[in-house]
Amino acid sequence: MENKLSCGVSIHEEEMDGKKVFVVECAELGISDFGKTVDEALNNLKNAISLFLEETPEKKVLLETQKPVMVTRLLL
């Protein structure tokens, strides 16, 4: 049975060509993508990660961790 892969993803809104888009980033691999909706952006990121891992399968080890990821926001 192959280990499941997972990565932390950050999502934020940006303006691109005068339109709102959602940008998604995978810090473990240094890959980002975008879409008109959160779902579209996440699907685009999944595709980008799949293509990246096809070309660099040795990077899969970066996504095999079973440790939980905690994300928070620090207010200053």
N, C-alpha and C positions, 0 to 999 in steps of 0.2 A: 504494500500500500504506500503510495507516494504521499509525502507530507504536503499539507495544504500551505500555500503561500499567502502572506498577508503583508500589508504595508499601511503605515499611517498616511492619512490624506488630509491636507488642509484645503479649504474652499473659501474663496473670497470673490467679491464682485469687482469688476473693473469696467471702464468704458473703452470700447474699441470702435473706431469709426463712428462715434456718436451714438452707439448702441450699447446697452448693458449686456455683459457676458459674465459667465461664472468661470473662474480659473481654478483648476485643481492641481495640486502638487504632491508628489511622492518624494519626501525628503531622503528616504533611504537610497533611492536610485538617482535622485537629481533630475527627475522627469516631470514635466508639467504639460497640461493641455487645457482646452477651454471648450465651452459650448453655450448655446442660447439658454439652456436650462441646466439645473444641477444634474439631472439624469443623463442628459446628452454629454455634459462635460465628463462625468464619471465613466461613461461608456467609451468616450474618446481616450481617456487616460488608460483604461483597461487594455484597449487595443494598442496604444503606444507602448505600454509595459510588455505586452505579449510579443510585439515585434522586437523590442529591445532584448528580451530574454532569449528569443530565437537566435539573435546574433551574438549574444554574450551569455551563454548558459551558466558560466561560472559565477555570475552575479546572483543567481537564485539563492545562494547561501545567505545573502543579505535579507531575504524575505522569509526565511524558514524559522525564525524565532517564535517561540510560543509565549514569550513574555508579553503581558498586557501593556498597551500604550496608553498613557494618560495625556490628554491635551487640555490646557486651560488658558485663560486669558488673564494677564496681569494688568490691573488698572493703576496708572501712575498719577 
